[in-house]
Amino acid sequence: MSKTSAIKELTNLLTKSLRHKIGSIVNENEFYANKYAKDAEVILKHAEKVALEHSWNEEDKKTIKVQLKKKLKKELEEKNFINNKKFEMMEEEINETLKELDLN
């Protein structure tokens, strides 16, 4: 898989994982919160595998962060059922996840 394809797949996976994680945190009292949290972990594990397939330089990491931020913001805007605190958490969750994957 080319780096461009890997970045696209990685950002798509991270977007979905973070959307689920944020949704489970801000709507913690909803019936789906636990399922969302578990789904987020599973998806993140898959993203981790994709991330390990390549050696990322600083430009790649910057691209990943920019694309992830754009995609996640769009996803969260579309999910009206997720509490609006979601936007307050977005940047911190992105940074935390990228750090965890050594992509910061």
Secondary structure, 3 states (H helix, E strand, C coil): CCHHHHHHHHHHHHHHHHHHHHHHHHCCCCCCHHHHHHHHHHHHHHHHHHHHCCCCCHHHHHHHHHHHHHHHHHHHHHCCCCCCCHHHHHHHHHHHHHHHCCCC
